[in-house]
Amino acid sequence: MTSRLRTTLVGAAAAAAVVVGAAAPGFAAPAPNPAPNPVIASVDWKKVTHAVSGNFTSPNGGERRDLFVVLTDGSASILKGSAHEDPKAPFSSKVQVAPAGSYWKNAEAVSNTNVQRDGKGLDGLTVRWNTGKLSTYATASEAGFGEERALTYSSSWKNAKSIAVGRHTSNGLRDDLVVVWLDGSISTYIDIWDNGISRETQITKATPDVVGAVVTSGPFTGKDRDDVLLRWKSGLTFIMGSFEANGDFVEGVDLRQHGSSWKYADIMAAGSFGGGPAQDLLVRWADGNLSYYVDVDATGTHSEVQLVG
């Protein structure tokens, strides 16, 4: 319930006074510098502003997800998920879908979306632009972007700092939006392709500790609803398993504590990068390093694969 989420946030904030600055239990230092694979090396990861996983090149999706990336100069590319088993080579090719100077330089927050009625087909993107416009592209592919539907155009949406779209209702589509606002409040909006932002639920009120948090969505715990992962600026990171759009969730999974190195996890994307059905968590760190955690689930994170750094 919303009260449960509020209790979770309040309890986590209280714990901060005890553990801020403490090392995260089980956190291992990144592996020594590997030689990045050519596709990964072709991206200047320090200049990446957005990285979103999805099925952008195969209608039914391969074992490994593709990655849509935007750089500070406005260029955008799709890295195609590879078919082989090398965990350090999750991508097989790169296709630029927007040149430097494109409108993608105006994107402030981006999330994967799927509005295909059969639950298949290519994924799309939901974007909050610097003008306050919020829109969804029905598809994104190596050929470009499909139908764009404007959901709202309001200066108040400039305050939507982090967004994640997932399956948080019974319709089976990844079309339910979770928003972390400038003041640390959290809201949800269901079936945004059909409803726009008309069906809003405020999950929590302004919460100072949640200001600057990063949110992402993915099926980490394997339930019929996606989970919501929330990373606070303090490094505290947890999963709300099988998250409902009304704020209900089945189980909480603690990944990292306050003061952990995850306060430097600037960009996070859920998807299968190492192959197999389980969800991995890709992280672009503040220093431009890139890694992913293999098979994140209800027991937490497991091994880390260092891709850059």
Summary of the structure (lengths in Angstrom):
residues: 309
radius of gyration: 17.9
end to end distance: 40.5
largest distance: 51.3
contacts: 1062
relative contact order: 0.16
helix: 15%
strand: 40%
